């Protein structure tokens, strides 16, 4: 008994999906194997860089706070007079 066109299309679509899934798993395994063992060292370096950047940003904001405090102190003196 011959199968209809929709059955053929569904079967091809399912086969393509399964093939795509197998390829995805293969790529994942390959990336995992290629991943350097020094991943911890890389993350430590990255964390250090992030901390340095954060410290630089904090220093910039502290400069702004000092100026804001001085201006608020000046404003406070004007209101007392």
mmCIF file of the N, C-alpha and C atoms, coordinates in Angstrom:
data_MODEL
# 
_entry.id   MODEL 
# 
loop_
_atom_site.group_PDB 
_atom_site.id 
_atom_site.type_symbol 
_atom_site.label_atom_id 
_atom_site.label_alt_id 
_atom_site.label_comp_id 
_atom_site.label_asym_id 
_atom_site.label_entity_id 
_atom_site.label_seq_id 
_atom_site.pdbx_PDB_ins_code 
_atom_site.Cartn_x 
_atom_site.Cartn_y 
_atom_site.Cartn_z 
_atom_site.occupancy 
_atom_site.B_iso_or_equiv 
_atom_site.pdbx_formal_charge 
_atom_site.auth_seq_id 
_atom_site.auth_comp_id 
_atom_site.auth_asym_id 
_atom_site.auth_atom_id 
_atom_site.pdbx_PDB_model_num 
ATOM 1   N N  . UNK A 1 1  ? 0.849  -1.179 0.000  1.00 0.00 ? 1  UNK A N  1 
ATOM 2   C CA . UNK A 1 1  ? 0.000  0.000  0.000  1.00 0.00 ? 1  UNK A CA 1 
ATOM 3   C C  . UNK A 1 1  ? 0.893  1.241  0.000  1.00 0.00 ? 1  UNK A C  1 
ATOM 4   N N  . UNK A 1 2  ? 0.744  2.159  -0.939 1.00 0.00 ? 2  UNK A N  1 
ATOM 5   C CA . UNK A 1 2  ? 1.600  3.343  -1.023 1.00 0.00 ? 2  UNK A CA 1 
ATOM 6   C C  . UNK A 1 2  ? 1.267  4.352  0.074  1.00 0.00 ? 2  UNK A C  1 
ATOM 7   N N  . UNK A 1 3  ? 2.305  5.020  0.528  1.00 0.00 ? 3  UNK A N  1 
ATOM 8   C CA . UNK A 1 3  ? 2.112  6.057  1.554  1.00 0.00 ? 3  UNK A CA 1 
ATOM 9   C C  . UNK A 1 3  ? 1.808  7.379  0.875  1.00 0.00 ? 3  UNK A C  1 
ATOM 10  N N  . UNK A 1 4  ? 1.111  8.219  1.591  1.00 0.00 ? 4  UNK A N  1 
ATOM 11  C CA . UNK A 1 4  ? 0.763  9.531  1.043  1.00 0.00 ? 4  UNK A CA 1 
ATOM 12  C C  . UNK A 1 4  ? 1.949  10.491 1.101  1.00 0.00 ? 4  UNK A C  1 
ATOM 13  N N  . UNK A 1 5  ? 1.810  11.585 0.406  1.00 0.00 ? 5  UNK A N  1 
ATOM 14  C CA . UNK A 1 5  ? 2.874  12.595 0.356  1.00 0.00 ? 5  UNK A CA 1 
ATOM 15  C C  . UNK A 1 5  ? 3.125  13.208 1.728  1.00 0.00 ? 5  UNK A C  1 
ATOM 16  N N  . UNK A 1 6  ? 2.084  13.419 2.516  1.00 0.00 ? 6  UNK A N  1 
ATOM 17  C CA . UNK A 1 6  ? 2.270  14.033 3.839  1.00 0.00 ? 6  UNK A CA 1 
ATOM 18  C C  . UNK A 1 6  ? 3.080  13.115 4.753  1.00 0.00 ? 6  UNK A C  1 
ATOM 19  N N  . UNK A 1 7  ? 2.895  11.806 4.642  1.00 0.00 ? 7  UNK A N  1 
ATOM 20  C CA . UNK A 1 7  ? 3.659  10.860 5.453  1.00 0.00 ? 7  UNK A CA 1 
ATOM 21  C C  . UNK A 1 7  ? 5.142  10.938 5.068  1.00 0.00 ? 7  UNK A C  1 
ATOM 22  N N  . UNK A 1 8  ? 5.416  10.987 3.772  1.00 0.00 ? 8  UNK A N  1 
ATOM 23  C CA . UNK A 1 8  ? 6.784  11.096 3.276  1.00 0.00 ? 8  UNK A CA 1 
ATOM 24  C C  . UNK A 1 8  ? 7.438  12.383 3.786  1.00 0.00 ? 8  UNK A C  1 
ATOM 25  N N  . UNK A 1 9  ? 6.706  13.476 3.710  1.00 0.00 ? 9  UNK A N  1 
ATOM 26  C CA . UNK A 1 9  ? 7.218  14.777 4.150  1.00 0.00 ? 9  UNK A CA 1 
ATOM 27  C C  . UNK A 1 9  ? 7.508  14.768 5.644  1.00 0.00 ? 9  UNK A C  1 
ATOM 28  N N  . UNK A 1 10 ? 6.590  14.207 6.412  1.00 0.00 ? 10 UNK A N  1 
ATOM 29  C CA . UNK A 1 10 ? 6.783  14.126 7.864  1.00 0.00 ? 10 UNK A CA 1 
ATOM 30  C C  . UNK A 1 10 ? 8.003  13.289 8.207  1.00 0.00 ? 10 UNK A C  1 
ATOM 31  N N  . UNK A 1 11 ? 8.162  12.162 7.500  1.00 0.00 ? 11 UNK A N  1 
ATOM 32  C CA . UNK A 1 11 ? 9.300  11.282 7.768  1.00 0.00 ? 11 UNK A CA 1 
ATOM 33  C C  . UNK A 1 11 ? 10.617 11.992 7.454  1.00 0.00 ? 11 UNK A C  1 
ATOM 34  N N  . UNK A 1 12 ? 10.683 12.693 6.333  1.00 0.00 ? 12 UNK A N  1 
ATOM 35  C CA . UNK A 1 12 ? 11.889 13.439 5.956  1.00 0.00 ? 12 UNK A CA 1 
ATOM 36  C C  . UNK A 1 12 ? 12.183 14.552 6.964  1.00 0.00 ? 12 UNK A C  1 
ATOM 37  N N  . UNK A 1 13 ? 11.138 15.213 7.393  1.00 0.00 ? 13 UNK A N  1 
ATOM 38  C CA . UNK A 1 13 ? 11.307 16.295 8.355  1.00 0.00 ? 13 UNK A CA 1 
ATOM 39  C C  . UNK A 1 13 ? 11.852 15.748 9.680  1.00 0.00 ? 13 UNK A C  1 
ATOM 40  N N  . UNK A 1 14 ? 11.328 14.621 10.133 1.00 0.00 ? 14 UNK A N  1 
ATOM 41  C CA . UNK A 1 14 ? 11.798 13.999 11.375 1.00 0.00 ? 14 UNK A CA 1 
ATOM 42  C C  . UNK A 1 14 ? 13.239 13.534 11.233 1.00 0.00 ? 14 UNK A C  1 
ATOM 43  N N  . UNK A 1 15 ? 13.588 12.971 10.083 1.00 0.00 ? 15 UNK A N  1 
ATOM 44  C CA . UNK A 1 15 ? 14.969 12.537 9.857  1.00 0.00 ? 15 UNK A CA 1 
ATOM 45  C C  . UNK A 1 15 ? 15.927 13.729 9.882  1.00 0.00 ? 15 UNK A C  1 
ATOM 46  N N  . UNK A 1 16 ? 15.524 14.836 9.295  1.00 0.00 ? 16 UNK A N  1 
ATOM 47  C CA . UNK A 1 16 ? 16.350 16.042 9.287  1.00 0.00 ? 16 UNK A CA 1 
ATOM 48  C C  . UNK A 1 16 ? 16.532 16.567 10.708 1.00 0.00 ? 16 UNK A C  1 
ATOM 49  N N  . UNK A 1 17 ? 15.452 16.527 11.492 1.00 0.00 ? 17 UNK A N  1 
ATOM 50  C CA . UNK A 1 17 ? 15.530 16.985 12.884 1.00 0.00 ? 17 UNK A CA 1 
ATOM 51  C C  . UNK A 1 17 ? 16.511 16.131 13.683 1.00 0.00 ? 17 UNK A C  1 
ATOM 52  N N  . UNK A 1 18 ? 16.416 14.812 13.523 1.00 0.00 ? 18 UNK A N  1 
ATOM 53  C CA . UNK A 1 18 ? 17.310 13.911 14.248 1.00 0.00 ? 18 UNK A CA 1 
ATOM 54  C C  . UNK A 1 18 ? 18.764 14.110 13.819 1.00 0.00 ? 18 UNK A C  1 
ATOM 55  N N  . UNK A 1 19 ? 18.988 14.305 12.529 1.00 0.00 ? 19 UNK A N  1 
ATOM 56  C CA . UNK A 1 19 ? 20.347 14.531 12.032 1.00 0.00 ? 19 UNK A CA 1 
ATOM 57  C C  . UNK A 1 19 ? 20.914 15.825 12.608 1.00 0.00 ? 19 UNK A C  1 
ATOM 58  N N  . UNK A 1 20 ? 20.094 16.860 12.644 1.00 0.00 ? 20 UNK A N  1 
ATOM 59  C CA . UNK A 1 20 ? 20.523 18.139 13.195 1.00 0.00 ? 20 UNK A CA 1 
ATOM 60  C C  . UNK A 1 20 ? 20.878 17.998 14.676 1.00 0.00 ? 20 UNK A C  1 
ATOM 61  N N  . UNK A 1 21 ? 20.083 17.225 15.402 1.00 0.00 ? 21 UNK A N  1 
ATOM 62  C CA . UNK A 1 21 ? 20.335 16.997 16.818 1.00 0.00 ? 21 UNK A CA 1 
ATOM 63  C C  . UNK A 1 21 ? 21.654 16.242 17.018 1.00 0.00 ? 21 UNK A C  1 
ATOM 64  N N  . UNK A 1 22 ? 21.921 15.235 16.174 1.00 0.00 ? 22 UNK A N  1 
ATOM 65  C CA . UNK A 1 22 ? 23.186 14.489 16.279 1.00 0.00 ? 22 UNK A CA 1 
ATOM 66  C C  . UNK A 1 22 ? 24.383 15.403 16.010 1.00 0.00 ? 22 UNK A C  1 
ATOM 67  N N  . UNK A 1 23 ? 24.264 16.267 15.002 1.00 0.00 ? 23 UNK A N  1 
ATOM 68  C CA . UNK A 1 23 ? 25.349 17.191 14.684 1.00 0.00 ? 23 UNK A CA 1 
ATOM 69  C C  . UNK A 1 23 ? 25.601 18.164 15.830 1.00 0.00 ? 23 UNK A C  1 
ATOM 70  N N  . UNK A 1 24 ? 24.533 18.599 16.462 1.00 0.00 ? 24 UNK A N  1 
ATOM 71  C CA . UNK A 1 24 ? 24.650 19.518 17.585 1.00 0.00 ? 24 UNK A CA 1 
ATOM 72  C C  . UNK A 1 24 ? 25.401 18.862 18.741 1.00 0.00 ? 24 UNK A C  1 
ATOM 73  N N  . UNK A 1 25 ? 25.075 17.610 19.023 1.00 0.00 ? 25 UNK A N  1 
ATOM 74  C CA . UNK A 1 25 ? 25.754 16.871 20.090 1.00 0.00 ? 25 UNK A CA 1 
ATOM 75  C C  . UNK A 1 25 ? 27.228 16.692 19.742 1.00 0.00 ? 25 UNK A C  1 
ATOM 76  N N  . UNK A 1 26 ? 27.517 16.386 18.478 1.00 0.00 ? 26 UNK A N  1 
ATOM 77  C CA . UNK A 1 26 ? 28.911 16.219 18.052 1.00 0.00 ? 26 UNK A CA 1 
ATOM 78  C C  . UNK A 1 26 ? 29.702 17.511 18.238 1.00 0.00 ? 26 UNK A C  1 
ATOM 79  N N  . UNK A 1 27 ? 29.107 18.653 17.879 1.00 0.00 ? 27 UNK A N  1 
ATOM 80  C CA . UNK A 1 27 ? 29.790 19.937 18.051 1.00 0.00 ? 27 UNK A CA 1 
ATOM 81  C C  . UNK A 1 27 ? 30.043 20.220 19.526 1.00 0.00 ? 27 UNK A C  1 
ATOM 82  N N  . UNK A 1 28 ? 29.064 19.910 20.367 1.00 0.00 ? 28 UNK A N  1 
ATOM 83  C CA . UNK A 1 28 ? 29.210 20.138 21.801 1.00 0.00 ? 28 UNK A CA 1 
ATOM 84  C C  . UNK A 1 28 ? 30.359 19.307 22.362 1.00 0.00 ? 28 UNK A C  1 
ATOM 85  N N  . UNK A 1 29 ? 30.425 18.036 21.961 1.00 0.00 ? 29 UNK A N  1 
ATOM 86  C CA . UNK A 1 29 ? 31.494 17.156 22.431 1.00 0.00 ? 29 UNK A CA 1 
ATOM 87  C C  . UNK A 1 29 ? 32.841 17.660 21.935 1.00 0.00 ? 29 UNK A C  1 
ATOM 88  N N  . UNK A 1 30 ? 32.888 18.100 20.695 1.00 0.00 ? 30 UNK A N  1 
ATOM 89  C CA . UNK A 1 30 ? 34.140 18.594 20.128 1.00 0.00 ? 30 UNK A CA 1 
ATOM 90  C C  . UNK A 1 30 ? 34.615 19.847 20.871 1.00 0.00 ? 30 UNK A C  1 
ATOM 91  N N  . UNK A 1 31 ? 33.704 20.773 21.162 1.00 0.00 ? 31 UNK A N  1 
ATOM 92  C CA . UNK A 1 31 ? 34.081 21.978 21.913 1.00 0.00 ? 31 UNK A CA 1 
ATOM 93  C C  . UNK A 1 31 ? 34.590 21.607 23.291 1.00 0.00 ? 31 UNK A C  1 
ATOM 94  N N  . UNK A 1 32 ? 33.954 20.640 23.912 1.00 0.00 ? 32 UNK A N  1 
ATOM 95  C CA . UNK A 1 32 ? 34.358 20.224 25.250 1.00 0.00 ? 32 UNK A CA 1 
ATOM 96  C C  . UNK A 1 32 ? 35.763 19.641 25.226 1.00 0.00 ? 32 UNK A C  1 
ATOM 97  N N  . UNK A 1 33 ? 36.097 18.884 24.186 1.00 0.00 ? 33 UNK A N  1 
ATOM 98  C CA . UNK A 1 33 ? 37.425 18.287 24.074 1.00 0.00 ? 33 UNK A CA 1 
ATOM 99  C C  . UNK A 1 33 ? 38.478 19.347 23.763 1.00 0.00 ? 33 UNK A C  1 
ATOM 100 N N  . UNK A 1 34 ? 38.121 20.343 22.973 1.00 0.00 ? 34 UNK A N  1 
ATOM 101 C CA . UNK A 1 34 ? 39.063 21.386 22.599 1.00 0.00 ? 34 UNK A CA 1 
ATOM 102 C C  . UNK A 1 34 ? 39.271 22.411 23.704 1.00 0.00 ? 34 UNK A C  1 
ATOM 103 N N  . UNK A 1 35 ? 38.394 22.442 24.656 1.00 0.00 ? 35 UNK A N  1 
ATOM 104 C CA . UNK A 1 35 ? 38.472 23.415 25.739 1.00 0.00 ? 35 UNK A CA 1 
ATOM 105 C C  . UNK A 1 35 ? 39.771 23.198 26.512 1.00 0.00 ? 35 UNK A C  1 
ATOM 106 N N  . UNK A 1 36 ? 40.552 24.264 26.724 1.00 0.00 ? 36 UNK A N  1 
ATOM 107 C CA . UNK A 1 36 ? 41.820 24.101 27.438 1.00 0.00 ? 36 UNK A CA 1 
ATOM 108 C C  . UNK A 1 36 ? 41.589 23.751 28.900 1.00 0.00 ? 36 UNK A C  1 
ATOM 109 N N  . UNK A 1 37 ? 42.513 23.000 29.439 1.00 0.00 ? 37 UNK A N  1 
ATOM 110 C CA . UNK A 1 37 ? 42.421 22.602 30.843 1.00 0.00 ? 37 UNK A CA 1 
ATOM 111 C C  . UNK A 1 37 ? 42.646 23.794 31.772 1.00 0.00 ? 37 UNK A C  1 
ATOM 112 N N  . UNK A 1 38 ? 43.270 24.838 31.261 1.00 0.00 ? 38 UNK A N  1 
ATOM 113 C CA . UNK A 1 38 ? 43.554 26.022 32.065 1.00 0.00 ? 38 UNK A CA 1 
ATOM 114 C C  . UNK A 1 38 ? 42.380 26.968 32.135 1.00 0.00 ? 38 UNK A C  1 
ATOM 115 N N  . UNK A 1 39 ? 41.191 26.476 32.071 1.00 0.00 ? 39 UNK A N  1 
ATOM 116 C CA . UNK A 1 39 ? 40.007 27.320 32.126 1.00 0.00 ? 39 UNK A CA 1 
ATOM 117 C C  . UNK A 1 39 ? 39.913 28.101 33.415 1.00 0.00 ? 39 UNK A C  1 
ATOM 118 N N  . UNK A 1 40 ? 40.386 27.533 34.503 1.00 0.00 ? 40 UNK A N  1 
ATOM 119 C CA . UNK A 1 40 ? 40.343 28.209 35.795 1.00 0.00 ? 40 UNK A CA 1 
ATOM 120 C C  . UNK A 1 40 ? 41.279 29.407 35.782 1.00 0.00 ? 40 UNK A C  1 
ATOM 121 N N  . UNK A 1 41 ? 42.453 29.252 35.186 1.00 0.00 ? 41 UNK A N  1 
ATOM 122 C CA . UNK A 1 41 ? 43.411 30.342 35.110 1.00 0.00 ? 41 UNK A CA 1 
ATOM 123 C C  . UNK A 1 41 ? 42.831 31.488 34.302 1.00 0.00 ? 41 UNK A C  1 
ATOM 124 N N  . UNK A 1 42 ? 42.171 31.173 33.188 1.00 0.00 ? 42 UNK A N  1 
ATOM 125 C CA . UNK A 1 42 ? 41.569 32.204 32.363 1.00 0.00 ? 42 UNK A CA 1 
ATOM 126 C C  . UNK A 1 42 ? 40.510 32.974 33.139 1.00 0.00 ? 42 UNK A C  1 
ATOM 127 N N  . UNK A 1 43 ? 39.708 32.260 33.907 1.00 0.00 ? 43 UNK A N  1 
ATOM 128 C CA . UNK A 1 43 ? 38.656 32.937 34.659 1.00 0.00 ? 43 UNK A CA 1 
ATOM 129 C C  . UNK A 1 43 ? 39.245 33.797 35.772 1.00 0.00 ? 43 UNK A C  1 
ATOM 130 N N  . UNK A 1 44 ? 40.380 33.374 36.341 1.00 0.00 ? 44 UNK A N  1 
ATOM 131 C CA . UNK A 1 44 ? 41.037 34.174 37.371 1.00 0.00 ? 44 UNK A CA 1 
ATOM 132 C C  . UNK A 1 44 ? 41.562 35.470 36.758 1.00 0.00 ? 44 UNK A C  1 
ATOM 133 N N  . UNK A 1 45 ? 42.182 35.357 35.585 1.00 0.00 ? 45 UNK A N  1 
ATOM 134 C CA . UNK A 1 45 ? 42.662 36.555 34.898 1.00 0.00 ? 45 UNK A CA 1 
ATOM 135 C C  . UNK A 1 45 ? 41.507 37.483 34.549 1.00 0.00 ? 45 UNK A C  1 
ATOM 136 N N  . UNK A 1 46 ? 40.425 36.890 34.065 1.00 0.00 ? 46 UNK A N  1 
ATOM 137 C CA . UNK A 1 46 ? 39.257 37.685 33.705 1.00 0.00 ? 46 UNK A CA 1 
ATOM 138 C C  . UNK A 1 46 ? 38.677 38.376 34.938 1.00 0.00 ? 46 UNK A C  1 
ATOM 139 N N  . UNK A 1 47 ? 38.625 37.665 36.055 1.00 0.00 ? 47 UNK A N  1 
ATOM 140 C CA . UNK A 1 47 ? 38.087 38.241 37.288 1.00 0.00 ? 47 UNK A CA 1 
ATOM 141 C C  . UNK A 1 47 ? 38.970 39.402 37.759 1.00 0.00 ? 47 UNK A C  1 
ATOM 142 N N  . UNK A 1 48 ? 40.290 39.242 37.651 1.00 0.00 ? 48 UNK A N  1 
ATOM 143 C CA . UNK A 1 48 ? 41.214 40.297 38.054 1.00 0.00 ? 48 UNK A CA 1 
ATOM 144 C C  . UNK A 1 48 ? 41.000 41.539 37.188 1.00 0.00 ? 48 UNK A C  1 
ATOM 145 N N  . UNK A 1 49 ? 40.855 41.332 35.882 1.00 0.00 ? 49 UNK A N  1 
ATOM 146 C CA . UNK A 1 49 ? 40.617 42.459 34.985 1.00 0.00 ? 49 UNK A CA 1 
ATOM 147 C C  . UNK A 1 49 ? 39.305 43.171 35.319 1.00 0.00 ? 49 UNK A C  1 
ATOM 148 N N  . UNK A 1 50 ? 38.283 42.389 35.619 1.00 0.00 ? 50 UNK A N  1 
ATOM 149 C CA . UNK A 1 50 ? 36.993 42.983 35.978 1.00 0.00 ? 50 UNK A CA 1 
ATOM 150 C C  . UNK A 1 50 ? 37.095 43.794 37.266 1.00 0.00 ? 50 UNK A C  1 
ATOM 151 N N  . UNK A 1 51 ? 37.858 43.275 38.241 1.00 0.00 ? 51 UNK A N  1 
ATOM 152 C CA . UNK A 1 51 ? 38.023 43.993 39.499 1.00 0.00 ? 51 UNK A CA 1 
ATOM 153 C C  . UNK A 1 51 ? 38.785 45.299 39.296 1.00 0.00 ? 51 UNK A C  1 
ATOM 154 N N  . UNK A 1 52 ? 39.821 45.252 38.434 1.00 0.00 ? 52 UNK A N  1 
ATOM 155 C CA . UNK A 1 52 ? 40.565 46.472 38.148 1.00 0.00 ? 52 UNK A CA 1 
ATOM 156 C C  . UNK A 1 52 ? 39.666 47.502 37.476 1.00 0.00 ? 52 UNK A C  1 
ATOM 157 N N  . UNK A 1 53 ? 38.853 47.036 36.544 1.00 0.00 ? 53 UNK A N  1 
ATOM 158 C CA . UNK A 1 53 ? 37.936 47.940 35.854 1.00 0.00 ? 53 UNK A CA 1 
ATOM 159 C C  . UNK A 1 53 ? 36.921 48.519 36.842 1.00 0.00 ? 53 UNK A C  1 
ATOM 160 N N  . UNK A 1 54 ? 36.428 47.680 37.726 1.00 0.00 ? 54 UNK A N  1 
ATOM 161 C CA . UNK A 1 54 ? 35.456 48.147 38.726 1.00 0.00 ? 54 UNK A CA 1 
ATOM 162 C C  . UNK A 1 54 ? 36.089 49.174 39.652 1.00 0.00 ? 54 UNK A C  1 
ATOM 163 N N  . UNK A 1 55 ? 37.346 48.947 40.028 1.00 0.00 ? 55 UNK A N  1 
ATOM 164 C CA . UNK A 1 55 ? 38.038 49.899 40.895 1.00 0.00 ? 55 UNK A CA 1 
ATOM 165 C C  . UNK A 1 55 ? 38.208 51.238 40.185 1.00 0.00 ? 55 UNK A C  1 
ATOM 166 N N  . UNK A 1 56 ? 38.537 51.188 38.894 1.00 0.00 ? 56 UNK A N  1 
ATOM 167 C CA . UNK A 1 56 ? 38.683 52.427 38.138 1.00 0.00 ? 56 UNK A CA 1 
ATOM 168 C C  . UNK A 1 56 ? 37.348 53.166 38.057 1.00 0.00 ? 56 UNK A C  1 
ATOM 169 N N  . UNK A 1 57 ? 36.272 52.431 37.819 1.00 0.00 ? 57 UNK A N  1 
ATOM 170 C CA . UNK A 1 57 ? 34.955 53.055 37.757 1.00 0.00 ? 57 UNK A CA 1 
ATOM 171 C C  . UNK A 1 57 ? 34.566 53.640 39.118 1.00 0.00 ? 57 UNK A C  1 
ATOM 172 N N  . UNK A 1 58 ? 34.871 52.913 40.190 1.00 0.00 ? 58 UNK A N  1 
ATOM 173 C CA . UNK A 1 58 ? 34.552 53.399 41.530 1.00 0.00 ? 58 UNK A CA 1 
ATOM 174 C C  . UNK A 1 58 ? 35.321 54.688 41.822 1.00 0.00 ? 58 UNK A C  1 
ATOM 175 N N  . UNK A 1 59 ? 36.586 54.739 41.380 1.00 0.00 ? 59 UNK A N  1 
ATOM 176 C CA . UNK A 1 59 ? 37.378 55.947 41.585 1.00 0.00 ? 59 UNK A CA 1 
ATOM 177 C C  . UNK A 1 59 ? 36.741 57.129 40.864 1.00 0.00 ? 59 UNK A C  1 
ATOM 178 N N  . UNK A 1 60 ? 36.232 56.897 39.674 1.00 0.00 ? 60 UNK A N  1 
ATOM 179 C CA . UNK A 1 60 ? 35.573 57.980 38.941 1.00 0.00 ? 60 UNK A CA 1 
ATOM 180 C C  . UNK A 1 60 ? 34.343 58.480 39.683 1.00 0.00 ? 60 UNK A C  1 
ATOM 181 N N  . UNK A 1 61 ? 33.585 57.556 40.228 1.00 0.00 ? 61 UNK A N  1 
ATOM 182 C CA . UNK A 1 61 ? 32.372 57.957 40.938 1.00 0.00 ? 61 UNK A CA 1 
ATOM 183 C C  . UNK A 1 61 ? 32.701 58.647 42.255 1.00 0.00 ? 61 UNK A C  1 
ATOM 184 N N  . UNK A 1 62 ? 33.777 58.248 42.896 1.00 0.00 ? 62 UNK A N  1 
ATOM 185 C CA . UNK A 1 62 ? 34.174 58.905 44.148 1.00 0.00 ? 62 UNK A CA 1 
ATOM 186 C C  . UNK A 1 62 ? 34.538 60.359 43.901 1.00 0.00 ? 62 UNK A C  1 
ATOM 187 N N  . UNK A 1 63 ? 35.155 60.640 42.771 1.00 0.00 ? 63 UNK A N  1 
ATOM 188 C CA . UNK A 1 63 ? 35.506 62.021 42.431 1.00 0.00 ? 63 UNK A CA 1 
ATOM 189 C C  . UNK A 1 63 ? 34.230 62.848 42.333 1.00 0.00 ? 63 UNK A C  1 
ATOM 190 N N  . UNK A 1 64 ? 33.227 62.308 41.699 1.00 0.00 ? 64 UNK A N  1 
ATOM 191 C CA . UNK A 1 64 ? 31.956 62.995 41.578 1.00 0.00 ? 64 UNK A CA 1 
ATOM 192 C C  . UNK A 1 64 ? 31.285 63.210 42.919 1.00 0.00 ? 64 UNK A C  1 
ATOM 193 N N  . UNK A 1 65 ? 31.413 62.252 43.838 1.00 0.00 ? 65 UNK A N  1 
ATOM 194 C CA . UNK A 1 65 ? 30.808 62.377 45.162 1.00 0.00 ? 65 UNK A CA 1 
ATOM 195 C C  . UNK A 1 65 ? 31.465 63.497 45.949 1.00 0.00 ? 65 UNK A C  1 
ATOM 196 N N  . UNK A 1 66 ? 32.797 63.617 45.844 1.00 0.00 ? 66 UNK A N  1 
ATOM 197 C CA . UNK A 1 66 ? 33.497 64.678 46.560 1.00 0.00 ? 66 UNK A CA 1 
ATOM 198 C C  . UNK A 1 66 ? 33.021 66.040 46.096 1.00 0.00 ? 66 UNK A C  1 
ATOM 199 N N  . UNK A 1 67 ? 32.869 66.207 44.798 1.00 0.00 ? 67 UNK A N  1 
ATOM 200 C CA . UNK A 1 67 ? 32.386 67.481 44.265 1.00 0.00 ? 67 UNK A CA 1 
ATOM 201 C C  . UNK A 1 67 ? 30.952 67.734 44.713 1.00 0.00 ? 67 UNK A C  1 
ATOM 202 N N  . UNK A 1 68 ? 30.142 66.699 44.751 1.00 0.00 ? 68 UNK A N  1 
ATOM 203 C CA . UNK A 1 68 ? 28.750 66.851 45.162 1.00 0.00 ? 68 UNK A CA 1 
ATOM 204 C C  . UNK A 1 68 ? 28.670 67.227 46.641 1.00 0.00 ? 68 UNK A C  1 
ATOM 205 N N  . UNK A 1 69 ? 29.532 66.634 47.472 1.00 0.00 ? 69 UNK A N  1 
ATOM 206 C CA . UNK A 1 69 ? 29.525 66.942 48.901 1.00 0.00 ? 69 UNK A CA 1 
ATOM 207 C C  . UNK A 1 69 ? 29.936 68.391 49.138 1.00 0.00 ? 69 UNK A C  1 
ATOM 208 N N  . UNK A 1 70 ? 30.954 68.848 48.395 1.00 0.00 ? 70 UNK A N  1 
ATOM 209 C CA . UNK A 1 70 ? 31.411 70.224 48.554 1.00 0.00 ? 70 UNK A CA 1 
ATOM 210 C C  . UNK A 1 70 ? 30.308 71.199 48.158 1.00 0.00 ? 70 UNK A C  1 
ATOM 211 N N  . UNK A 1 71 ? 29.623 70.928 47.065 1.00 0.00 ? 71 UNK A N  1 
ATOM 212 C CA . UNK A 1 71 ? 28.577 71.837 46.617 1.00 0.00 ? 71 UNK A CA 1 
ATOM 213 C C  . UNK A 1 71 ? 27.393 71.812 47.582 1.00 0.00 ? 71 UNK A C  1 
ATOM 214 N N  . UNK A 1 72 ? 27.096 70.662 48.169 1.00 0.00 ? 72 UNK A N  1 
ATOM 215 C CA . UNK A 1 72 ? 25.990 70.600 49.119 1.00 0.00 ? 72 UNK A CA 1 
ATOM 216 C C  . UNK A 1 72 ? 26.361 71.317 50.411 1.00 0.00 ? 72 UNK A C  1 
ATOM 217 N N  . UNK A 1 73 ? 27.622 71.287 50.797 1.00 0.00 ? 73 UNK A N  1 
ATOM 218 C CA . UNK A 1 73 ? 28.056 72.021 51.988 1.00 0.00 ? 73 UNK A CA 1 
ATOM 219 C C  . UNK A 1 73 ? 27.955 73.524 51.737 1.00 0.00 ? 73 UNK A C  1 
ATOM 220 N N  . UNK A 1 74 ? 28.319 73.949 50.530 1.00 0.00 ? 74 UNK A N  1 
ATOM 221 C CA . UNK A 1 74 ? 28.209 75.361 50.188 1.00 0.00 ? 74 UNK A CA 1 
ATOM 222 C C  . UNK A 1 74 ? 26.749 75.797 50.170 1.00 0.00 ? 74 UNK A C  1 
ATOM 223 N N  . UNK A 1 75 ? 25.878 74.940 49.658 1.00 0.00 ? 75 UNK A N  1 
ATOM 224 C CA . UNK A 1 75 ? 24.453 75.251 49.638 1.00 0.00 ? 75 UNK A CA 1 
ATOM 225 C C  . UNK A 1 75 ? 23.918 75.355 51.056 1.00 0.00 ? 75 UNK A C  1 
ATOM 226 N N  . UNK A 1 76 ? 24.392 74.500 51.922 1.00 0.00 ? 76 UNK A N  1 
ATOM 227 C CA . UNK A 1 76 ? 23.938 74.525 53.305 1.00 0.00 ? 76 UNK A CA 1 
ATOM 228 C C  . UNK A 1 76 ? 24.346 75.795 54.015 1.00 0.00 ? 76 UNK A C  1 
ATOM 229 N N  . UNK A 1 77 ? 25.515 76.351 53.706 1.00 0.00 ? 77 UNK A N  1 
ATOM 230 C CA . UNK A 1 77 ? 25.959 77.576 54.333 1.00 0.00 ? 77 UNK A CA 1 
ATOM 231 C C  . UNK A 1 77 ? 25.140 78.755 53.864 1.00 0.00 ? 77 UNK A C  1 
ATOM 232 N N  . UNK A 1 78 ? 24.761 78.747 52.597 1.00 0.00 ? 78 UNK A N  1 
ATOM 233 C CA . UNK A 1 78 ? 23.973 79.850 52.063 1.00 0.00 ? 78 UNK A CA 1 
ATOM 234 C C  . UNK A 1 78 ? 22.581 79.889 52.729 1.00 0.00 ? 78 UNK A C  1 
ATOM 235 N N  . UNK A 1 79 ? 22.010 78.731 53.015 1.00 0.00 ? 79 UNK A N  1 
ATOM 236 C CA . UNK A 1 79 ? 20.675 78.715 53.582 1.00 0.00 ? 79 UNK A CA 1 
ATOM 237 C C  . UNK A 1 79 ? 20.680 79.140 55.046 1.00 0.00 ? 79 UNK A C  1 
ATOM 238 N N  . UNK A 1 80 ? 21.829 79.010 55.753 1.00 0.00 ? 80 UNK A N  1 
ATOM 239 C CA . UNK A 1 80 ? 21.915 79.410 57.155 1.00 0.00 ? 80 UNK A CA 1 
ATOM 240 C C  . UNK A 1 80 ? 21.976 80.919 57.297 1.00 0.00 ? 80 UNK A C  1 
ATOM 241 N N  . UNK A 1 81 ? 22.533 81.586 56.293 1.00 0.00 ? 81 UNK A N  1 
ATOM 242 C CA . UNK A 1 81 ? 22.686 83.030 56.387 1.00 0.00 ? 81 UNK A CA 1 
ATOM 243 C C  . UNK A 1 81 ? 21.456 83.819 56.194 1.00 0.00 ? 81 UNK A C  1 
# 
